[in-house]
Every structure is written in structure tokens, then in C-alpha cells.
Amino acid sequence: MVTRTRFDDSECPVARSVDAIGDWWSLLIVRDAFDGSRRFGEFQRSLGVAKNILTARLRTLVAGGVLESVPASDGSAYREYVLTPKGEALFPVIVALRQWGEQNFFAPGEPHSQLVDRRGGHRLRALEVLSADGRRLDPDDTTVHKISTR
């Protein structure tokens, strides 16, 4: 079996974030949690993922503080998975992936799900990266600065 490379001590925030989320199943679980899934069976039906894989990903997301396992809201013996504040902070990431997917993987007019504002029913405006003074930034407008602890 191949040993997974860990990035939890990397100096790069992107590498640490990817390490915490793990893989595509985890991101899809988080997406489904935003869409209202709470129980193991709901995630399993939505994703069609094997139960052992889903169990492992849910455990990882709970251990990483992205989801919390809580008693079922209906008082039954079941457990439910809810987003923590750390998990809710992934909302812009999920929106960015959705918008990138809509732009790059669907033909014009091809049907797909859409994320809309509950209040007005309108599609969301495209996410933008802005500078501290409000200017729109492109990749050429940014650079990475390593922060020394010395």
C-alpha cells in the first residue's frame, strides 16, 4: 500500500488545506452538508460512495473539526453530521469550485444545478479576488511572500 504524503506541517496554506480536506469525496460531503444532508444514509444515497469510504471520510472531517457528530435532531438513536464554523468557512471554496465548473465543464445551454440566493432566487455573482483597497486582482497581480518566524 502506498503511504499518503502529509502536508500538515507545510509552510503553504494551500497544502495544509488540501491535507485537511483529503480528497474529492470529502469536498462532496461538505457540499452535501451545505445542501442539507445530515445523516450517513443521506450522504451515501447522494454520493453513491461505498460505506467504508464514507465512514473513513466522515471520521476524518470530524477529527479535523470540519464536521461535528451530534445526536439526531428528531431524538432518534441516530447521529447527524453538521458543519462546524471551520466547515462553514469552506462555503466560498465550494462556491468557487461550482462557478469554475459551470464555466469550464458545461456546454452553453447544458442543464446543471445552480446555486441561488434564497431571498431573491437569483444566481450568485461571480466570486472575485479583491485587494485590500477593493481592486480586482488577477494572478499576475499577486505574489507569495514567505513569512519568517525569526
C-alpha positions in Angstrom: 0.0 0.0 0.0 1.3 3.5 -0.9 1.8 5.8 2.1 0.0 9.1 1.8 2.2 12.2 1.8 1.2 14.5 4.7 1.3 18.3 4.4 0.0 19.2 7.8 3.4 20.9 8.7 3.9 22.6 5.3 4.5 26.3 5.2 2.0 26.6 2.3 -1.7 27.3 3.4 -2.9 25.6 0.2 -1.0 22.4 1.0 -2.3 22.3 4.6 -5.9 22.9 3.5 -5.7 20.1 0.9 -4.2 17.9 3.6 -7.1 18.7 5.9 -9.8 18.0 3.3 -8.2 15.0 1.8 -9.8 14.2 -1.5 -12.8 14.7 -3.7 -15.2 12.6 -1.6 -14.6 14.9 1.4 -15.3 18.0 -0.7 -18.5 16.4 -2.0 -19.5 15.5 1.6 -19.0 19.2 2.6 -21.0 20.3 -0.5 -23.9 17.9 0.5 -23.7 19.2 4.1 -24.2 22.7 2.8 -27.2 21.4 0.7 -28.8 20.0 3.9 -27.6 16.4 4.2 -27.0 15.4 7.8 -27.3 11.6 8.2 -24.9 8.9 6.9 -27.7 7.4 4.7 -28.3 10.8 3.1 -24.7 11.3 2.2 -24.4 7.7 1.0 -27.5 8.0 -1.3 -26.4 11.3 -2.7 -22.9 10.3 -3.4 -23.2 6.6 -4.2 -19.9 6.1 -2.3 -19.0 2.8 -0.6 -20.0 2.8 3.1 -16.4 2.1 4.2 -15.1 5.1 2.3 -17.8 7.3 3.5 -17.2 6.2 7.1 -13.5 7.0 6.8 -14.1 10.4 5.2 -16.7 11.4 7.8 -14.3 10.4 10.6 -11.5 12.5 9.0 -13.8 15.5 8.6 -14.9 15.2 12.3 -11.4 14.7 13.5 -10.3 17.8 11.5 -13.0 19.9 13.0 -14.9 20.4 9.7 -18.0 18.4 10.8 -19.3 17.6 14.2 -21.2 14.4 15.0 -24.3 15.3 17.1 -27.4 13.5 18.3 -30.2 13.3 15.7 -32.4 16.3 15.7 -35.5 14.1 15.8 -34.5 12.5 19.1 -33.8 9.1 17.5 -30.7 7.0 18.2 -29.0 8.1 15.0 -26.2 10.6 14.8 -26.1 13.5 12.4 -23.2 15.4 10.9 -23.3 19.2 11.0 -20.8 21.8 9.7 -18.7 23.5 12.3 -17.7 27.1 11.9 -14.5 25.8 10.3 -16.6 23.7 7.9 -18.9 26.7 7.2 -15.8 28.7 6.3 -15.4 26.4 3.3 -18.5 27.9 1.7 -16.5 30.3 -0.6 -14.3 27.3 -1.7 -17.4 25.3 -2.6 -18.9 28.3 -4.5 -15.6 28.9 -6.3 -15.4 25.3 -7.4 -19.1 25.4 -8.5 -18.6 28.5 -10.5 -15.4 27.2 -12.1 -17.2 24.0 -13.0 -20.1 25.9 -14.5 -17.7 28.0 -16.6 -15.4 25.2 -17.8 -17.3 21.9 -17.9 -20.8 22.6 -19.3 -21.7 23.4 -22.8 -23.8 26.5 -23.4 -27.4 25.7 -22.5 -26.4 22.3 -21.0 -28.6 21.7 -17.9 -26.9 21.7 -14.5 -27.7 22.6 -10.9 -27.4 26.2 -9.9 -26.8 27.9 -6.5 -29.2 30.8 -6.0 -29.9 33.4 -3.3 -32.8 32.1 -1.2 -34.2 35.6 -0.8 -34.5 36.6 -4.5 -33.9 33.3 -6.3 -31.2 34.9 -8.4 -27.9 33.3 -9.3 -24.9 34.4 -7.4 -22.5 37.0 -8.8 -19.1 35.5 -9.8 -16.6 35.4 -7.0 -13.7 37.9 -7.4 -10.4 38.2 -5.6 -10.0 41.8 -4.4 -7.1 43.7 -3.0 -7.3 45.4 0.4 -8.3 48.6 -1.4 -11.0 46.9 -3.4 -9.2 46.4 -6.8 -10.0 43.2 -8.7 -6.8 41.1 -8.8 -5.6 38.6 -11.4 -2.8 36.0 -10.8 -0.2 38.4 -12.3 -1.2 41.0 -9.7 -0.1 38.8 -6.7 3.0 37.1 -5.3 3.7 34.8 -2.4 5.8 36.1 0.4 7.2 33.6 2.8 6.9 34.7 6.4 9.9 34.0 8.6 9.5 33.2 12.3 12.9 34.6 13.2 
